[in-house]
């Protein structure tokens, strides 16, 4: 199983980093960080996609669970991709033959990926773009948090 590292000395957000200590919805989570040296801010907020990466033997039963048992509306405009409306976000279910157990992957939006990438690098966060290919010119990349949960960090219109 592919894993990316994260510096033990780095930390992500403290309560003071957030604009508010509470949030009204999942998409309302926002972190604004100040780069003390350059006086610039880097903004992060919850994205709209959650991905379940599943080994092949768990795929069909998991799709049936969300479709037939839970009754979520399936997203059909993405061709062969399997997705469901999951409240304010989209839940994508992907077959990952190289995995032996399920993983959840999250998404963060940023208004300036280059600035965000520098901030994350300065904090010791390791990029792991090799985990899944991204299109040429894509304004985003892959990272992990300290618990090895994969995050796509991207500009909202990166696609």
C-alpha positions in Angstrom: 0.0 0.0 0.0 1.4 3.4 -0.9 1.9 5.8 2.0 3.3 9.3 2.1 5.0 10.7 5.1 4.5 13.8 7.2 7.1 15.5 9.3 6.6 14.8 13.0 7.6 18.4 13.8 4.9 19.9 11.6 1.4 20.7 12.7 -1.7 21.5 10.7 -4.2 23.9 12.3 -4.8 25.1 15.8 -8.1 26.6 16.9 -6.6 30.0 16.5 -6.0 29.3 12.8 -9.6 29.0 12.1 -11.8 32.0 11.3 -14.4 30.5 13.7 -14.3 27.8 16.3 -17.6 26.5 15.1 -19.1 25.8 11.7 -22.6 25.6 10.2 -21.9 23.0 7.6 -19.1 20.7 6.5 -18.2 23.1 3.7 -18.0 25.9 6.2 -14.7 24.7 7.7 -12.1 27.3 6.7 -8.5 27.8 7.9 -6.6 31.0 7.2 -2.9 31.0 7.9 -0.6 34.0 8.0 2.9 33.7 6.6 4.7 35.9 9.2 7.7 36.4 7.0 5.9 37.6 3.9 2.7 38.9 5.4 0.6 36.8 3.1 -2.3 34.6 4.0 -3.0 31.0 2.8 -6.6 30.0 2.9 -7.9 26.4 3.1 -11.5 25.1 3.2 -13.3 21.8 2.9 -13.8 20.7 -0.7 -16.8 19.0 -2.3 -15.4 15.5 -2.9 -14.8 12.5 -0.6 -13.3 9.4 -2.2 -13.5 5.9 -0.8 -10.7 3.8 -2.2 -11.6 0.2 -2.0 -10.0 -3.1 -2.8 -11.9 -4.9 -5.5 -13.5 -7.5 -3.2 -15.3 -4.7 -1.3 -16.4 -2.6 -4.3 -19.8 -4.1 -5.4 -21.1 -4.6 -1.8 -20.1 -1.0 -0.9 -21.8 0.5 -4.0 -24.9 -1.6 -3.2 -24.9 -0.4 0.4 -25.0 3.3 -0.5 -27.4 2.8 -3.5 -29.8 0.1 -2.2 -29.6 0.1 1.6 -29.0 3.8 2.3 -30.8 5.0 -0.8 -28.4 7.8 -1.8 -29.0 9.4 -5.2 -26.3 8.1 -7.7 -24.4 10.5 -9.8 -24.6 9.4 -13.4 -23.1 12.2 -15.5 -19.5 11.1 -14.9 -19.6 8.0 -17.1 -18.1 4.9 -15.5 -17.2 6.8 -12.2 -19.4 5.7 -9.3 -20.5 8.6 -7.1 -23.4 9.5 -4.8 -24.8 12.8 -3.5 -23.8 12.8 0.1 -25.4 15.8 1.7 -23.4 18.9 0.6 -20.6 16.8 -0.9 -20.1 14.1 -3.4 -19.0 10.6 -2.3 -16.9 8.8 -5.0 -16.2 5.1 -4.8 -13.1 3.9 -6.6 -11.6 0.4 -7.1 -8.0 0.4 -5.9 -6.5 -3.0 -6.8 -3.3 -2.2 -4.9 -5.0 -1.7 -1.6 -5.9 -4.4 0.9 -8.2 -2.3 3.0 -10.5 0.7 2.4 -9.2 4.3 2.7 -11.0 7.6 2.7 -9.5 10.5 0.8 -10.6 14.1 1.5 -10.4 17.4 -0.4 -9.3 20.9 0.6 -9.8 24.0 -1.6 -7.3 26.8 -1.6 -7.5 30.1 -3.5 -3.8 29.9 -4.6 -2.3 26.5 -4.9 1.3 27.7 -5.4 1.1 29.7 -2.2 -0.6 26.8 -0.4 2.0 24.3 -1.6 4.8 26.5 -0.3 3.1 26.9 3.1 2.6 23.2 3.4 6.1 22.4 2.4 7.4 25.0 4.9 5.3 23.2 7.6 7.0 19.9 6.7 4.0 18.4 4.9 5.2 15.9 2.2 3.6 16.1 -1.3 2.7 12.6 -2.6 1.6 13.4 -6.2 2.7 9.9 -7.3 -0.3 8.4 -5.5 -2.7 9.1 -8.4 -1.8 10.9 -11.6 -3.2 14.4 -12.2 -3.7 16.2 -15.5 -0.9 18.4 -16.9 -1.3 22.0 -15.7 -3.6 20.9 -12.8 -3.5 23.5 -10.0 -3.4 21.1 -7.1 -1.7 18.1 -5.6 -1.8 15.3 -3.1 -0.7 15.4 0.6 -1.3 13.4 3.7 -2.1 14.5 7.2 -0.2 13.2 10.3 -2.6 10.2 10.4 -1.8 9.3 6.7 -5.2 10.4 5.4 -4.8 11.5 1.8 -5.9 15.0 0.9 -6.3 16.6 -2.5 -5.4 20.2 -2.1 -6.6 22.2 -5.2 -8.0 25.5 -6.4 -11.8 25.2 -6.9 -11.5 25.5 -10.7 -8.4 23.3 -11.0 -10.1 20.9 -13.4 
